[in-house]
């Protein structure tokens, strides 16, 4: 029998009331609160990053294929059209997982190894963008005409509507067919509010060319969307790609570029390299949307530092409280330590008693922390009672994404780190003199 564990269990389950009982309860509460904050923060930050990333990728795709001259910009491809008559279109969307070389770092050294992507290419579609001006005529003759800048994103019949239909708040989606030009437009809720327009209203779009007269097109609003990405909602509208082809004088097979959608976002780097190096001809360029929107994704990456700071602070709180509790337990049990030493127990076996006891306290605190944290996450995910300013955070409701592996590793990490730090105060056991501790019982 493990004597240290047996004694620790008896001490932990003993019913004797003492000052240390209150300290133990405080320690359990401190660990539980720390774990609750860690569970909620990891779930919130993961959910926040996932939702924002999914919105960006859903609107723009994961990889852009454009002319080399139009790389690193979303608005330059109308000056550099490419042909949609390419060998890879549309068959590239049948590409499954690929093998690639990754370079994990271990102690500062890179060790290349072959691995497979988690998924493949899900979809490819054509697109084109073009800036212009939009004018709305007020329904009330006493109001002024409203004019402002806008960017039209042209889509073709291969457009994937599964993502966009979730954000359609009024009206219908565009109907794009290969044999006719749709004279309708999808605008955002913020654009509709600024233009004081709605479904069924006619808007006038003006496009300025360098050496040509302004080109004017009248389009009817068929639907209104709201993605929550305010930077895009206030600037972009969707039209039939043939409208842009017609305005620019392009041939029927000329487009701005292609958007590629992946099965798994984790494959973004490998597939960007694969498409660029192994799929495209020399005059075309493949670039991930992350490279085109560096500042936005850098902002998302900052959340990782916030998460690390929160986890570090909460772990520190748990460690300090547990060290304090363990010191009080040792001081209160000085007489027991003296008796065990007199009976022949060595210092390490006695220290293990208190480490087992501390482990019991930590595990109990982790249990309640997980229960409360996961419970609050479930409530938020189900009822969404915590709301956000959508203009600032791109989301109306705080999102939750629980990764069970992260939760498990978080629990194991807190338990292990806390017990390692508790070895230091347990050293106080070695300073107890059995003669003095028994004499002054």
C-alpha positions in Angstrom: 0.0 0.0 0.0 1.1 3.5 -0.7 1.3 4.9 2.8 1.7 8.6 1.7 -1.4 8.3 -0.5 -3.4 6.6 2.3 -2.6 9.2 4.9 -3.3 12.0 2.4 -6.7 10.5 1.7 -7.5 10.3 5.4 -6.4 13.9 6.0 -8.4 15.1 3.0 -11.6 13.3 3.9 -11.3 14.0 7.7 -14.2 15.9 9.2 -12.2 17.9 11.7 -13.0 21.6 11.5 -10.0 23.9 11.4 -8.7 27.1 9.9 -7.2 25.2 7.1 -10.6 24.0 5.9 -11.5 27.6 5.0 -8.1 28.0 3.2 -8.7 24.8 1.3 -12.1 26.0 0.2 -10.6 29.3 -1.0 -7.9 27.4 -2.9 -10.5 25.2 -4.6 -12.6 28.2 -5.5 -9.4 30.0 -6.9 -8.5 27.0 -9.0 -12.1 26.6 -10.2 -12.4 30.3 -11.1 -9.0 30.2 -12.9 -10.1 27.1 -14.9 -13.5 28.6 -15.7 -11.9 31.8 -17.1 -9.4 29.7 -19.1 -12.1 27.4 -20.6 -14.3 30.4 -21.6 -11.4 32.5 -23.0 -10.1 29.7 -25.2 -13.6 28.9 -26.4 -14.4 32.5 -27.1 -11.1 33.3 -28.9 -11.3 30.2 -31.0 -14.9 30.9 -31.9 -14.1 34.5 -32.7 -11.2 33.6 -35.0 -13.1 30.8 -36.7 -16.2 33.0 -37.4 -14.2 35.9 -38.7 -12.0 33.7 -40.8 -15.0 31.7 -42.2 -16.7 35.0 -43.2 -13.6 36.3 -45.0 -12.9 33.0 -46.8 -16.6 32.5 -47.5 -16.8 35.9 -49.2 -13.4 35.8 -51.0 -12.4 32.2 -51.2 -9.1 30.8 -49.8 -6.9 31.2 -52.9 -7.0 33.8 -55.7 -5.7 33.1 -59.2 -5.0 36.2 -61.1 -2.6 37.7 -63.6 0.9 38.3 -62.2 0.4 42.0 -62.5 -2.7 42.0 -60.3 -1.2 40.1 -57.4 -1.4 41.6 -53.8 -4.5 43.6 -54.6 -8.2 42.9 -54.8 -8.9 45.8 -57.0 -6.3 45.6 -59.8 -7.6 42.6 -61.7 -10.1 44.6 -63.8 -7.0 46.1 -65.5 -5.4 42.6 -66.1 -8.1 40.2 -67.3 -7.3 36.5 -67.8 -9.0 33.8 -69.8 -11.4 31.3 -68.2 -10.4 28.8 -70.9 -7.8 27.0 -68.8 -6.9 23.4 -68.4 -7.4 23.5 -64.6 -10.9 25.0 -64.7 -13.1 23.6 -63.4 -11.5 20.1 -63.0 -9.1 21.4 -60.2 -12.0 21.1 -57.8 -11.7 17.3 -57.9 -8.3 17.5 -56.3 -8.1 15.5 -53.1 -5.5 15.5 -50.3 -2.0 16.1 -51.5 1.4 15.2 -50.1 3.7 18.1 -49.1 6.9 18.8 -47.1 6.6 20.6 -43.8 9.4 21.9 -41.7 8.7 21.5 -38.0 11.2 23.2 -35.7 12.8 21.3 -32.8 15.2 23.1 -30.5 15.8 25.7 -33.2 16.5 23.2 -36.0 14.2 22.4 -38.9 13.4 18.8 -39.7 11.6 18.3 -43.0 9.1 15.6 -43.3 6.5 14.4 -45.7 2.8 14.7 -44.7 -0.7 14.9 -46.2 -3.2 17.7 -46.2 -6.4 17.3 -44.2 -8.6 17.8 -47.2 -8.6 18.9 -50.9 -10.0 21.6 -53.1 -13.8 21.9 -52.7 -14.8 24.5 -55.4 -13.5 27.0 -57.9 -15.4 29.9 -59.3 -14.9 33.0 -61.6 -14.9 36.6 -60.3 -14.1 40.1 -61.3 -14.1 43.4 -59.4 -14.5 47.0 -60.6 -14.8 50.3 -58.7 -17.4 52.9 -59.6 -20.0 55.3 -58.4 -23.6 54.5 -57.4 -26.4 57.0 -57.4 -29.8 56.6 -55.8 -32.9 58.7 -56.5 -34.9 59.4 -53.3 -38.6 58.5 -53.2 -39.3 61.9 -51.7 -38.6 64.7 -54.2 -37.5 67.1 -51.5 -34.6 64.8 -50.6 -31.2 65.1 -52.3 -29.8 62.6 -54.7 -27.2 60.4 -53.0 -24.0 59.4 -54.7 -21.0 57.5 -53.3 -18.2 55.1 -54.3 -18.8 51.4 -54.5 -17.0 48.2 -55.7 -18.9 45.8 -57.9 -17.9 42.1 -57.6 -18.9 40.2 -60.6 -19.9 36.5 -60.2 -20.8 33.8 -62.8 -23.1 30.9 -62.9 -20.6 28.8 -61.0 -20.9 31.0 -57.9 -21.4 29.0 -54.7 -24.4 30.4 -52.8 -24.4 28.1 -49.8 -22.3 30.6 -47.8 -23.9 33.8 -49.0 -27.5 32.7 -48.5 -27.0 32.7 -44.8 -26.4 36.5 -44.9 -29.3 37.4 -47.2 -31.6 39.4 -45.0 -34.1 40.5 -47.7 -35.1 39.7 -51.2 -33.5 37.1 -53.5 -30.1 36.0 -54.7 -28.8 36.9 -58.1 -29.9 34.7 -60.9 -26.9 34.4 -63.2 -27.3 32.4 -66.5 -24.7 31.8 -69.3 -27.1 33.1 -72.0 -28.3 36.4 -70.6 -27.0 39.4 -68.6 -28.7 39.9 -65.2 -29.7 43.5 -64.7 -30.0 43.2 -61.0 -27.6 43.8 -58.1 -27.2 42.6 -54.5 -26.2 45.4 -52.0 -25.5 45.3 -48.3 -27.7 46.5 -45.5 -25.4 49.3 -44.7 -25.3 50.4 -48.4 -29.1 50.2 -48.6 -29.4 52.4 -45.5 -26.9 55.0 -46.8 -28.6 55.1 -50.2 -32.1 55.0 -48.6 -32.9 52.2 -51.0 -34.5 48.8 -50.8 -35.5 45.7 -52.8 -37.0 46.7 -56.1 -35.4 50.1 -56.3 -33.3 51.1 -59.3 -29.7 52.3 -58.8 -27.6 54.1 -61.3 -23.9 53.0 -61.5 -21.3 55.1 -63.2 -17.9 53.8 -64.3 -15.1 56.3 -65.2 -12.5 55.2 -67.8 -9.2 56.9 -68.6 -9.9 58.0 -72.2 -13.5 57.1 -72.6 -16.8 58.7 -71.7 -18.3 57.6 -68.4 -20.4 54.4 -68.7 -23.7 54.3 -66.9 -25.7 51.2 -66.0 -29.1 51.1 -64.3 -29.5 48.0 -62.1 -32.4 46.9 -59.9 -31.8 45.8 -56.3 -32.9 42.1 -56.1 -31.6 41.4 -52.5 -29.9 42.8 -49.5 -27.2 41.0 -47.5 -25.4 41.6 -44.2 -22.2 39.6 -43.5 -21.2 41.7 -40.5 -17.8 42.4 -42.1 -18.4 46.2 -42.1 -15.3 46.9 -44.2 -16.8 44.8 -47.1 -20.5 45.5 -46.5 -20.1 49.2 -46.9 -18.0 48.9 -50.1 -19.1 45.8 -52.1 -22.1 44.8 -54.2 -22.6 41.7 -56.3 -23.5 41.8 -60.0 -23.5 39.4 -63.0 -19.8 39.2 -64.2 -21.1 39.8 -67.7 -21.9 43.4 -66.7 -18.2 44.0 -65.9 -17.2 42.2 -69.1 -19.5 44.5 -71.1 -18.4 47.7 -69.4 -14.7 46.9 -69.8 -15.1 45.6 -73.4 -13.7 42.2 -72.5 -14.2 39.1 -74.6 -16.8 36.6 -73.2 -14.0 34.3 -71.9 -12.2 37.1 -70.0 -12.5 37.4 -66.3 -10.7 39.0 -63.4 -9.6 35.7 -61.8 -10.6 32.6 -60.0 -11.4 31.9 -56.4 -10.5 28.5 -54.9 -12.2 27.1 -51.8 -10.6 24.4 -49.7 -12.0 21.7 -47.5 -9.8 22.7 -44.5 -8.3 26.1 -43.7 -5.2 24.4 -42.2 -4.2 23.4 -45.8 -4.0 27.0 -47.0 -0.2 27.2 -47.2 0.4 23.8 -48.9 -2.4 24.3 -51.4 -1.4 27.8 -52.3 2.1 26.5 -53.1 0.7 23.5 -54.9 -1.7 25.5 -57.1 1.0 28.1 -58.0 3.8 25.6 -58.7 2.0 22.5 -60.1 -1.3 23.7 -61.5 -1.0 27.1 -63.1 0.7 28.2 -66.3 3.6 30.6 -66.0 1.6 33.8 -66.6 -0.9 33.2 -63.7 -0.3 33.7 -60.0 -1.9 32.0 -57.0 -2.1 33.8 -53.7 -3.9 33.1 -50.5 -6.4 35.6 -49.3 -4.4 35.8 -46.1 -1.6 37.4 -48.1 -3.9 39.9 -49.7 -5.4 40.9 -46.3 -2.4 40.9 -44.1 -3.5 43.6 -41.6 -6.8 41.9 -40.9 -5.2 38.5 -40.2 -2.5 40.1 -38.2 -5.2 41.5 -36.0 -6.7 38.0 -35.6 -3.3 36.6 -34.7 -3.0 39.2 -31.9 -5.8 37.3 -30.2 -3.3 34.4 -29.6 -1.2 36.7 -27.5 -4.3 37.8 -25.5 -5.2 34.2 -25.0 -1.6 33.3 -23.8 -1.7 36.2 -21.4 -5.0 35.2 -19.9 -3.9 31.6 -19.5 -0.6 32.6 -18.0 -2.3 35.0 -15.5 -4.9 32.4 -14.5 -2.3 29.7 -14.0 -0.3 32.1 -11.9 -3.4 32.8 -9.7 -3.9 29.1 -9.2 -0.3 28.5 -8.3 -0.1 31.3 -5.8 -3.3 30.2 -4.1 -2.2 26.6 -4.0 1.3 27.4 -2.6 -0.4 29.5 0.1 -2.8 26.7 1.0 0.0 24.1 1.1 2.1 26.2 3.4 -0.9 26.5 5.8 -1.6 22.8 5.6 2.0 22.0 6.5 2.1 24.4 9.4 -1.2 23.1 10.8 0.1 19.5 10.5 3.5 20.1 12.1 2.7 17.7 15.0 1.7 14.9 12.5 4.9 15.5 10.6 6.9 15.2 13.8 5.2 11.9 14.7 5.7 10.5 11.2 9.4 11.4 11.4 9.7 9.8 14.8 8.2 6.6 13.4 10.9 6.5 10.7 9.3 8.2 7.7 11.7 10.1 5.5 11.2 13.7 4.3 10.2 12.8 0.8 7.5 10.3 1.8 6.0 13.0 4.1 6.2 15.6 1.4 4.3 13.3 -0.9 1.5 13.3 1.6 1.0 17.0 1.1 1.5 16.9 -2.6 -1.2 14.2 -2.9 -3.4 16.4 -0.8 -2.7 19.4 -2.9 -3.3 17.3 -6.1 -6.7 16.4 -4.6 -7.5 20.1 -4.1 -6.4 21.0 -7.7 -8.4 18.2 -9.3 -11.5 19.2 -7.3 -11.0 22.8 -8.4 -10.4 21.7 -12.1 -13.6 19.6 -11.9 -15.8 22.6 -10.8 -14.0 24.9 -13.2 -14.6 22.7 -16.2 -18.2 22.2 -15.2 -19.0 25.9 -14.8 -16.9 27.0 -17.8 -18.3 24.4 -20.2 -21.8 25.1 -18.8 -21.5 28.8 -19.5 -20.1 28.0 -23.0 -23.1 25.8 -23.7 -25.5 28.5 -22.5 -23.8 31.1 -24.7 -23.7 28.8 -27.7 -27.4 27.9 -27.2 -28.9 31.2 -26.3 -26.3 33.8 -27.2 -26.9 36.1 -24.3 -23.5 37.9 -24.7 -23.7 40.3 -27.6 -21.1 42.4 -29.4 -20.9 45.7 -31.3 -20.9 44.3 -34.8 -19.3 47.3 -36.3 -16.3 46.9 -34.1 -16.0 43.1 -33.8 -17.7 42.0 -37.1 -20.0 39.7 -35.0 -23.3 40.4 -33.3 -23.1 37.5 -30.8 -20.0 36.3 -29.0 -19.2 32.9 -30.7 -18.1 29.7 -28.9 -15.9 27.0 -30.3 -14.9 24.3 -27.8 -11.9 22.2 -28.8 -11.9 19.1 -26.5 -8.3 18.4 -27.1 -7.4 21.9 -26.0 -9.5 21.5 -22.8 -7.9 18.2 -22.0 -4.4 19.6 -22.5 -5.3 22.7 -20.5 -6.4 20.6 -17.6 -3.3 18.4 -17.7 -1.0 21.4 -18.1 -2.5 23.3 -15.1 -2.4 20.2 -12.9 1.2 19.4 -13.9 2.6 22.9 -13.6 0.8 23.6 -10.3 2.2 20.4 -8.7 5.7 21.1 -9.9 5.6 24.5 -8.3 4.2 23.0 -5.1 7.3 20.9 -4.6 9.0 24.2 -3.4 6.8 24.9 -0.4 6.7 21.2 0.5 10.4 21.6 1.3 9.2 23.2 4.6 8.6 19.6 5.8 12.3 19.0 6.0 12.7 21.9 8.5 10.3 20.4 11.0 12.1 19.1 14.1 10.2 16.0 15.4 11.3 16.6 19.0 10.1 20.2 19.1 6.9 19.5 17.2 5.8 16.6 19.5 6.8 18.5 22.7 4.6 21.5 21.9 1.5 19.6 20.9 
